[in-house]
């Protein structure tokens, strides 16, 4: 809850593995598209020497990225291991989307990939970028993304393999109340969920730029609904572009804390 | 029916300017509805008027500190910095003003560095102490996020001084609050309900058949 009018802030080190991605999801404002046929020259993923020699104090390391077309999974496991040697903070690494990609490309079982991540030092599986667990929405906005049921299976498998999965609740004008209810029901049935990240849709730079960003009060009402359904589940949100008043509002509606990036490194 | 949220386009004309030309065009752009606050004699025409100095037959748009006990006045739109709490000096001035003057609106402004929780407490006090008074929140000084919080918590308050380029945010706020949005002024003419903008359709993403992920296989 709000402490003297101030919301809690968690300092985050954000590590981007690569911005290259071939999926072309309509909601994405992050990736550099890679053509499906003949990927051609693609910028390499982050190299170990691109991690700075020191960084500001962090309480969470987030490793996220697009979908690499050049580096194998072991390359990124090594990256996680190197980061683990430098910090004792929780490391949230990759997501079900990336694991499914590496599983399909390398033909290795998902539980094996999860074990490698866990042994390298990852503590959490990230929630992904736009995971509405409703197949019609997924097929329309991200047809190459794994189906909702597969996402849920990987999240549960992660928990069984010692990596706590995180969930994502994307707030967007094209996800109506009924769809949001379906999504929350599917997501919050995962008993081992470590936390939920609430992500307001950012239309700028996406194929959905004709839509407006969700209003702060809509975000607040979704947070209230998650809090109602799971009273003790931590709920986080990126602090980017939210002012002090907005933080106060959201924390008073049930948000646990904001993630504030102290340093972002990438290729 | 849910209490509408009002959009009152407002034009401020400083003293020393004949604002008729500006006022005419401003009102025309807003379908003949709008509120003109002028430093000098109010321009004629449709819409509503207020003046920055007291003038006979006009609504006085006054700051709290400008009110003098011996000043006679018609109706007043009273602007005040958010009073910290009952019992303070500003609060006592406000109480005296409410008793002394025929107040049309109380327009609450936010002084710099005032935390939202303080405005919240003050509004709670005001809505209880001055029940029945029309309380309006100054859009420009209070800020978007605080406006959202306060408008949700106090459905009886309205928003003042919303600039034209803030209209899309006002529309979005009205939709989030499930309240109709009406264009109006203080001329006594009925408000005009503004229709909600149409929601765009989701685009179709072309899908090519894909049998394997498009990766370079040199490391497999």
Interface residues (C-beta under 8 A of the other chain):
Chain A: X2 X5 X22 X24 X26 X34 X35 X36 X37 X39 X67 X68 X69 X70 X71 X72 X101 X104 X105 X106 X140 X141 X142 X143 X144 X173 X174 X207 X208 X210 X211 X212 X215 X216 X217 X218 X221 X242 X243 X244 X245 X246 X248 X249
Chain B: X115 X116 X117 X143 X144 X145 X146 X148 X149 X152 X168 X172 X173 X175 X176 X177 X199 X200 X202 X203 X204 X205 X207 X208 X210 X212 X213 X214 X215 X216 X219 X220
